[in-house]
Amino acid sequence: MTNTFLALVASLLAGCYSMDIATTSSLKKSALSPEDGRPMEHVVVSNYGWYLFNFIPIACGNDKTDAVFPWVFFSNRISAKILHDKMMAHAASMNADVRDLAFFCDEKVIFDLPGTHFPIPIPYLLGFRDIQFSGTLTQKKATLQDDDAKKKKAIDEMNQLLNKLSPENDK
């Protein structure tokens, strides 16, 4: 009974990966700036977990799309690169740009020495780490490279047409 209870508590506190998406009609009607596309949705990607001596991963949220369990033990999936890649992959799947990208990282040492008047943390015994990225997805605007390519194509087509109409080419 005690082992089952401890396993249940450990699984509930293990860690959590999430991608939360918010979209409202007022968000879609707003504009960030004249050069940005219209906002589509606000996305927050987060993962947290526990570390022994702030180095050895104990448990964290499972970010795999085909995951059976929402957490993974003894794996370090709390990484800015992983969360950033998840955010960018979601933006690419929506054919959107990411604006106002914000990063948040929180690390804490959990245990304090008991019975002390002023808490003195036991360094790195059990640590907690939480990483988040948030940003607003906007409709993708044509990039300057796309505009330059269109201009170059139009100039080339115009030159071809002028060359066809030029009397010098008839000789």
Protein Blocks (a to p, Z undefined) as FASTA:
>chain_A
ZZmmmmmmmmmmnpccdddddddfklmmpcfbfkbccdfbdcddddddddehhlacfbdc
dfbfkbfbfbdehiafbcfklmmmmmmmmmmmnopacehiacddddddfbdcehiabdcd
dehkbccdddddddddddddddfklmmmmmmmmmmmmmmmmmmmpmklmZZ
